[in-house]
Amino acid sequence: MAGGWRPLAFQQFILKVHSRCDLACRHCYVYEMADQSWREQPRRMSEAVADRAVERIAEHASRHDLGEIDVILHGGEPLLAGPALISRVVRGVRGAVATGTRVNAHIQTNGVRLDEEYLRLFESLEIRVGVSLDGDAEGQDRHRRFADGRGSHALVSESLRRLSEGPYHHLFSGLLCTIDVRNDPVDTYRALLEFDPPAIDFLLPHGNWAQPPPFREPGSPATPYADWLIQIFDLWYDSPVLQTDVRLFREIMRLLMGGHSRAENVGLSPVRMVVIETDGSIEQSDSLKSAFHGATRTPLHVLRDPLDDALLHPAIVARQLGEMALHATCRACDLVSACGGGQYAHRYSPATGFAEPSVYCPDLYRLISHIGARCGRDVARLRGAG
């Protein structure tokens, strides 16, 4: 800060309105990985905490004169919080912010409880809906199961048909698919397309140098995740009409062309997101729960602290510093501006904290190189034709 650096205000506010889930997904970083703090959280955000969180968000937006913010309802499973609390938070934020601030409301759900009543509520509140789905029945039910072992694909598919085929399609923001390289990538992609999603997010399973992701051996030059994603990229890129946005691919293409990242998994753009837990604690991205117990914590709480105080928390500062916060290997890499060191949580090592390259480094390098080569050939061809 002595050199002139200043933090950028938060634009995304993730509210954990419920800390439990009605599924017991095997790959869940919240319940199945290093941080078990969910056990200490109240099941549901109280009205008092919700109201104070609303005030803190409005205060932050006003202080920084933000023209647009995203309020994202998350969990656990946010639908377990019930319609009343969801409505209270969304209406509360919209009523509390200044007239010139647009509030985009989103909810990320596993889809199990996404019924007609909720869809009517979301339409009345203009809430965009994202649903987690890992592909076809085999891919979905491999991990996303109920506690008794039953798969969730049939129920989630029914919910998705209500969302995608009826009058609510305009609420559909997209699908989130956690990659399992045992699932056929093309079959997975086509299974997701059956629901006509406007966007698809492919999520690398959370892991790090201490607890590596499945089938990713730390330090190995093998690229199982890049190989999986490249098959989908080629199919997507060669499609005559790109009706579905695959966000990871779009972000990489934008970065390779000199643009700025709009996601935290690639690129060097400052991360402008903060989490408010069910008990009112102000925390960092919950993907860090995959690293170690307490990794997301700050000493801050909405009942006593403004969100501005979180902007100067060292871990949040590190995610706004860009290249300066990266390992020397990353800074020397020819793809650093596109890769950005990858997802912050994937850099963790018990010896050095988050100062390592991504545990997915070989995969990211191969995927970005492949996308760059394909786009580069087409740009060269267009220039030649011109």
C-alpha positions in Angstrom: 0.0 0.0 0.0 3.0 2.3 0.5 3.7 1.9 -3.2 0.2 2.9 -4.1 -1.7 -0.4 -4.3 -5.3 -0.4 -3.1 -7.7 -3.2 -2.7 -10.8 -3.5 -5.0 -14.2 -3.6 -3.4 -16.1 -6.9 -3.3 -18.7 -7.4 -6.0 -19.8 -10.9 -5.2 -21.4 -11.7 -1.9 -21.9 -15.4 -1.1 -24.4 -16.0 1.7 -24.4 -19.5 3.3 -28.0 -19.5 4.2 -27.9 -23.2 5.3 -24.9 -25.2 6.4 -26.3 -28.8 5.9 -27.1 -30.7 2.8 -29.7 -33.4 1.8 -27.1 -35.2 -0.3 -23.9 -36.9 0.9 -21.7 -36.3 -2.2 -18.4 -38.3 -2.0 -16.4 -35.5 -3.6 -17.8 -32.6 -1.5 -15.0 -30.3 -0.3 -17.3 -28.8 2.4 -18.1 -32.1 4.2 -15.5 -34.7 3.1 -12.2 -32.8 3.1 -9.9 -31.2 5.6 -12.0 -28.4 7.1 -14.9 -29.8 9.2 -16.0 -26.4 10.6 -19.5 -27.0 9.2 -20.1 -29.1 12.3 -19.8 -26.0 14.4 -22.2 -23.9 12.2 -25.9 -23.3 13.0 -27.9 -25.2 10.5 -29.7 -22.1 9.2 -28.8 -18.5 9.1 -30.9 -16.6 11.7 -33.0 -13.7 10.6 -30.9 -11.4 12.8 -27.7 -12.5 11.1 -29.4 -12.3 7.7 -30.6 -8.8 8.3 -27.2 -7.6 9.5 -25.5 -9.3 6.4 -27.9 -7.3 4.2 -26.9 -4.1 5.9 -23.2 -4.9 5.6 -23.6 -5.6 1.8 -25.5 -2.4 1.3 -23.0 -0.4 3.3 -20.1 -1.8 1.2 -21.9 -1.2 -2.1 -22.7 2.4 -1.0 -19.2 3.1 0.3 -17.6 2.0 -3.0 -20.4 3.4 -5.3 -20.9 0.0 -6.9 -23.2 0.0 -9.9 -23.8 -3.7 -9.8 -23.4 -6.6 -7.3 -24.0 -10.3 -7.2 -25.7 -11.9 -4.2 -25.3 -15.7 -4.3 -27.2 -17.9 -2.0 -25.2 -21.0 -1.2 -24.9 -23.8 1.3 -24.8 -26.7 2.2 -28.0 -26.8 0.2 -29.6 -23.4 0.2 -33.1 -24.6 -0.6 -33.1 -26.2 2.9 -33.2 -22.6 4.3 -36.8 -22.3 3.1 -38.6 -19.7 0.9 -39.1 -17.2 3.7 -35.4 -16.7 4.4 -34.4 -16.7 0.8 -37.0 -14.0 0.1 -36.0 -12.0 3.1 -32.4 -11.9 2.0 -33.0 -11.0 -1.7 -35.7 -8.5 -1.0 -33.6 -7.1 1.9 -30.5 -6.4 -0.2 -32.5 -4.9 -3.0 -34.3 -2.6 -0.6 -31.2 -1.6 1.3 -28.8 -0.7 -1.6 -28.8 2.7 -3.2 -31.2 3.3 -6.2 -28.3 3.1 -8.7 -27.1 -0.3 -7.6 -28.3 -3.3 -9.5 -28.6 -6.5 -7.5 -28.2 -9.8 -9.4 -29.5 -12.6 -7.3 -28.3 -16.2 -7.9 -28.8 -19.6 -6.1 -26.6 -22.7 -6.5 -28.5 -25.9 -5.7 -28.1 -29.6 -6.0 -31.6 -29.6 -7.6 -33.2 -32.2 -5.4 -35.8 -29.8 -3.9 -36.2 -27.5 -6.9 -40.0 -27.8 -7.3 -42.7 -25.6 -8.8 -43.1 -23.6 -5.6 -39.5 -22.6 -5.6 -39.5 -21.8 -9.3 -42.5 -19.4 -8.9 -40.6 -17.7 -6.0 -37.5 -17.4 -8.0 -39.4 -15.9 -10.9 -41.0 -13.3 -8.6 -37.6 -12.4 -7.2 -35.7 -12.7 -10.5 -33.3 -15.2 -9.0 -31.1 -17.1 -11.5 -30.6 -20.8 -10.8 -27.5 -22.9 -11.1 -27.7 -26.6 -10.7 -25.0 -29.2 -10.0 -25.0 -32.2 -12.3 -22.1 -34.5 -13.1 -23.5 -35.9 -16.4 -25.5 -39.0 -17.1 -27.0 -41.3 -14.5 -23.7 -43.2 -14.1 -21.6 -40.1 -13.7 -24.0 -38.3 -11.4 -24.7 -41.2 -9.1 -21.1 -42.1 -8.8 -20.7 -39.3 -6.2 -23.9 -37.3 -5.8 -25.8 -39.7 -3.6 -28.1 -39.6 -0.6 -26.7 -40.8 2.7 -28.4 -44.2 2.2 -26.6 -44.7 -1.0 -29.4 -43.9 -3.5 -28.4 -41.9 -6.5 -29.8 -38.4 -7.2 -29.8 -38.4 -11.0 -33.5 -39.2 -11.5 -34.7 -36.5 -9.0 -32.3 -33.8 -10.3 -33.2 -34.6 -13.9 -36.9 -34.1 -13.1 -36.1 -30.7 -11.5 -34.0 -29.7 -14.5 -36.8 -30.5 -16.9 -39.1 -28.2 -14.9 -36.5 -25.5 -15.1 -35.3 -25.9 -18.7 -38.4 -27.0 -20.6 -41.1 -24.8 -19.2 -41.7 -21.1 -18.6 -38.8 -20.8 -16.2 -35.9 -21.4 -18.7 -35.0 -17.7 -18.4 -34.0 -18.3 -14.8 -31.6 -21.0 -15.7 -28.0 -19.8 -15.3 -26.2 -23.1 -16.0 -24.9 -26.4 -14.8 -21.9 -27.1 -12.6 -20.1 -30.4 -13.3 -17.4 -31.8 -11.2 -15.0 -33.8 -13.4 -14.4 -37.5 -12.8 -12.0 -38.7 -15.5 -13.5 -42.2 -15.3 -16.6 -40.8 -16.9 -16.5 -40.5 -20.7 -16.0 -36.8 -21.5 -18.1 -36.7 -24.6 -21.0 -38.7 -23.1 -20.8 -36.4 -20.0 -21.0 -33.2 -22.2 -23.9 -34.5 -24.3 -25.8 -35.5 -21.2 -25.4 -32.0 -19.8 -26.6 -30.5 -23.2 -29.8 -32.4 -23.0 -31.1 -29.9 -20.5 -30.3 -26.9 -22.8 -28.1 -25.1 -20.2 -27.0 -21.5 -21.2 -23.7 -22.3 -19.6 -21.6 -25.2 -18.2 -18.9 -24.9 -15.6 -16.5 -27.8 -15.4 -14.9 -28.0 -12.0 -11.6 -29.6 -11.3 -12.0 -31.7 -8.1 -10.5 -29.8 -5.2 -7.1 -31.0 -4.0 -3.6 -29.8 -3.3 0.0 -30.9 -2.8 -0.8 -32.6 0.5 -4.1 -34.2 -0.6 -3.9 -34.6 -4.3 -7.0 -34.8 -6.5 -8.1 -38.3 -7.8 -5.8 -39.6 -10.6 -3.5 -36.5 -10.3 -0.1 -37.5 -9.0 1.8 -34.4 -7.7 4.8 -33.7 -9.9 3.8 -36.2 -12.6 3.9 -34.8 -16.2 0.7 -36.8 -17.0 -2.3 -34.7 -17.9 -5.5 -36.7 -17.3 -7.7 -33.7 -16.7 -6.5 -31.8 -19.7 -6.9 -34.9 -21.9 -10.5 -35.2 -20.7 -11.3 -31.5 -21.2 -9.7 -31.3 -24.6 -12.1 -33.8 -26.0 -15.0 -31.6 -24.9 -13.3 -28.5 -26.1 -12.7 -29.8 -29.6 -16.4 -30.9 -29.9 -17.6 -27.5 -28.5 -15.2 -25.4 -30.6 -16.1 -27.3 -33.8 -19.8 -26.9 -33.2 -21.4 -24.7 -36.0 -23.5 -22.9 -33.4 -22.1 -22.3 -29.9 -25.4 -22.1 -28.0 -24.0 -23.2 -24.6 -21.2 -21.3 -23.0 -18.5 -23.5 -21.5 -17.1 -20.9 -19.1 -13.6 -22.4 -18.6 -13.0 -22.5 -22.3 -14.4 -19.0 -22.8 -12.3 -17.6 -20.0 -9.1 -19.1 -21.4 -9.9 -17.8 -24.9 -10.6 -14.3 -23.5 -7.3 -14.4 -21.5 -5.2 -15.6 -24.5 -6.6 -12.6 -26.5 -5.5 -10.2 -23.8 -8.8 -9.9 -21.9 -9.5 -10.0 -18.2 -10.7 -13.1 -16.3 -14.1 -13.2 -14.8 -13.5 -16.4 -12.8 -11.2 -17.3 -9.9 -9.9 -20.6 -11.5 -7.8 -19.0 -14.2 -6.2 -15.6 -15.0 -4.7 -12.8 -12.8 -7.7 -10.6 -12.3 -8.3 -9.7 -8.6 -10.8 -11.9 -6.8 -13.6 -9.7 -5.6 -15.7 -12.2 -3.6 -16.5 -12.6 0.1 -18.4 -15.3 2.0 -20.8 -14.8 4.9 -21.3 -18.0 6.8 -24.6 -19.1 8.5 -23.3 -17.8 11.9 -22.4 -14.4 10.4 -18.6 -15.0 10.1 -17.0 -13.2 7.3 -14.8 -15.7 5.4 -12.8 -16.4 2.3 -13.8 -18.6 -0.6 -15.1 -21.9 0.7 -13.0 -23.9 -1.9 -10.2 -23.3 0.7 -11.9 -25.8 3.0 -10.2 -28.4 0.9 -6.8 -27.3 2.2 -6.8 -27.4 6.0 -9.2 -26.9 9.0 -9.8 -23.1 9.4 -8.4 -22.2 6.1 -11.3 -19.9 5.2 -11.5 -18.1 8.5 -11.0 -14.4 9.3 -11.5 -12.8 12.7 -14.4 -10.8 11.3 -18.2 -11.0 11.8 -21.1 -9.1 10.3 -22.5 -8.2 13.8 -19.4 -6.1 14.6 -17.3 -5.6 11.4 -17.8 -3.9 8.1 -16.9 -5.8 5.0 -14.2 -3.2 4.2 -12.1 -4.7 7.0 -11.9 -8.0 5.1 -10.3 -6.2 2.1 -7.1 -5.9 4.2 -7.0 -9.5 5.4 -3.7 -10.9 4.2 -5.2 -13.9 2.4 -7.7 -11.8 0.6 -5.0 -9.3 -0.3 -3.0 -12.2 -1.8 -5.8 -12.9 -4.2 -5.9 -9.4 -5.4 -2.2 -9.0 -6.0 -2.1 -10.9 -9.3 1.3 -12.0 -10.5 3.1 -10.7 -7.4 1.5 -13.4 -5.2 2.6 -16.3 -7.5 5.5 -18.8 -7.2 8.6 -18.0 -9.2 7.9 -21.0 -11.5 4.5 -19.4 -12.4 6.0 -15.9 -12.9 8.5 -17.4 -15.3 5.9 -19.3 -17.3 4.9 -18.2 -20.8 1.2 -18.8 -20.0 1.1 -17.0 -16.6 -1.3 -14.3 -17.8 -3.8 -17.0 -18.9 -3.3 -19.6 -16.2 -2.7 -17.2 -13.3 -1.4 -20.0 -11.2 -4.8 -21.8 -11.4 -7.3 -22.1 -8.6 -5.8 -20.7 -5.3 -6.9 -23.7 -3.2 -5.0 -26.0 -5.6 -1.7 -24.4 -4.7 -1.7 -25.4 -1.1 1.3 -27.2 0.5 1.7 -27.6 4.3 5.3 -26.4 3.9 4.7 -23.2 2.0 1.0 -22.4 2.3 -0.5 -21.2 -1.0 2.8 -20.2 -2.5 3.1 -23.2 -4.9 2.1 -23.7 -8.5 -1.2 -25.4 -8.9 -1.2 -29.2 -8.3 -2.9 -29.2 -11.8 0.0 -27.3 -13.4 0.7 -29.9 -16.2 -3.0 -30.2 -17.0 -3.5 -26.4 -17.1 -0.5 -25.9 -19.3 -1.6 -28.6 -21.8 -5.2 -27.4 -21.9 -4.3 -23.7 -22.4 -1.7 -24.5 -25.0 -4.2 -26.6 -26.9 -6.8 -23.9 -26.9 -4.2 -21.3 -27.8 -3.0 -23.4 -30.8 -6.5 -24.0 -32.1 -7.5 -20.4 -31.8 -4.2 -19.2 -33.2 -4.6 -21.3 -36.4 -8.0 -19.8 -37.0 -6.9 -16.2 -36.4 -3.9 -16.8 -38.8 -6.3 -18.2 -41.4 -8.7 -15.3 -41.1 -5.8 -12.8 -41.4 -4.6 -14.6 -44.5 -8.0 -14.5 -46.0 -8.2 -10.8 -45.3 
